Amino acid sequence: MVQQDGPGRVRQGQEHLTTTTERGRFCVARCSCGWRGPARRARSLARADAQAHAEAG
């Protein structure tokens, strides 16, 4: 079963839309710009990856 959080708008003026997707025991953060974070076992870590990506972008 795949679960998603999102889309969440991050960074004013840019179109970075992030989602988290679950596959089995892992959760992955993705962005509309094409970026993809590492597979994580905790949703909170995947969300933190997405936030760090948005802040760095």
C-alpha atoms as a printed R data frame, in Angstrom:
   type eleno elety resid chain resno      x      y      z
1  ATOM     1    CA   MET     A     1  0.000  0.000  0.000
2  ATOM     2    CA   VAL     A     2  1.325  3.439 -0.923
3  ATOM     3    CA   GLN     A     3  0.550  6.436  1.291
4  ATOM     4    CA   GLN     A     4  1.298 10.038  0.446
5  ATOM     5    CA   ASP     A     5  1.605 13.256  2.386
6  ATOM     6    CA   GLY     A     6  1.631 16.348  0.485
7  ATOM     7    CA   PRO     A     7  1.833 18.364 -1.793
8  ATOM     8    CA   GLY     A     8  3.210 21.159  0.351
9  ATOM     9    CA   ARG     A     9  4.358 24.460 -1.078
10 ATOM    10    CA   VAL     A    10  7.834 25.456  0.077
11 ATOM    11    CA   ARG     A    11  9.969 28.517 -0.669
12 ATOM    12    CA   GLN     A    12  8.182 31.635 -1.734
13 ATOM    13    CA   GLY     A    13  8.376 32.395 -5.444
14 ATOM    14    CA   GLN     A    14  9.543 28.927 -6.457
15 ATOM    15    CA   GLU     A    15  7.505 25.929 -7.490
16 ATOM    16    CA   HIS     A    16  8.941 23.334 -5.124
17 ATOM    17    CA   LEU     A    17  6.081 20.988 -4.278
18 ATOM    18    CA   THR     A    18  7.114 18.155 -1.979
19 ATOM    19    CA   THR     A    19  5.442 14.842 -1.210
20 ATOM    20    CA   THR     A    20  6.361 11.799  0.817
21 ATOM    21    CA   THR     A    21  5.550  8.353 -0.501
22 ATOM    22    CA   GLU     A    22  5.579  5.129  1.472
23 ATOM    23    CA   ARG     A    23  6.635  1.831 -0.054
24 ATOM    24    CA   GLY     A    24  6.581 -1.000  2.406
25 ATOM    25    CA   ARG     A    25  8.619  0.023  5.438
26 ATOM    26    CA   PHE     A    26 10.298  2.958  3.731
27 ATOM    27    CA   CYS     A    27  9.287  6.560  3.055
28 ATOM    28    CA   VAL     A    28 10.806  8.763  0.344
29 ATOM    29    CA   ALA     A    29 10.564 12.532 -0.065
30 ATOM    30    CA   ARG     A    30 10.246 13.918 -3.596
31 ATOM    31    CA   CYS     A    31 10.066 17.387 -5.086
32 ATOM    32    CA   SER     A    32  8.460 18.742 -8.236
33 ATOM    33    CA   CYS     A    33 11.923 19.916 -9.393
34 ATOM    34    CA   GLY     A    34 13.011 16.273 -9.767
35 ATOM    35    CA   TRP     A    35 14.910 15.885 -6.493
36 ATOM    36    CA   ARG     A    36 14.437 12.651 -4.553
37 ATOM    37    CA   GLY     A    37 15.612 11.985 -1.020
38 ATOM    38    CA   PRO     A    38 16.944  8.740  0.406
39 ATOM    39    CA   ALA     A    39 14.596  5.990  1.580
40 ATOM    40    CA   ARG     A    40 13.861  6.396  5.291
41 ATOM    41    CA   ARG     A    41 12.069  4.196  7.802
42 ATOM    42    CA   ALA     A    42 10.562  7.207  9.589
43 ATOM    43    CA   ARG     A    43  8.198  9.659  7.881
44 ATOM    44    CA   SER     A    44  9.564 12.456 10.053
45 ATOM    45    CA   LEU     A    45 13.058 11.949  8.591
46 ATOM    46    CA   ALA     A    46 11.705 11.986  5.031
47 ATOM    47    CA   ARG     A    47  9.854 15.231  5.801
48 ATOM    48    CA   ALA     A    48 13.056 16.686  7.284
49 ATOM    49    CA   ASP     A    49 14.911 15.740  4.076
50 ATOM    50    CA   ALA     A    50 12.294 17.595  2.027
51 ATOM    51    CA   GLN     A    51 12.522 20.662  4.255
52 ATOM    52    CA   ALA     A    52 16.335 20.692  4.066
53 ATOM    53    CA   HIS     A    53 16.116 20.427  0.268
54 ATOM    54    CA   ALA     A    54 13.714 23.364  0.082
55 ATOM    55    CA   GLU     A    55 15.880 25.516  2.348
56 ATOM    56    CA   ALA     A    56 19.023 24.726  0.344
57 ATOM    57    CA   GLY     A    57 17.309 25.401 -2.984
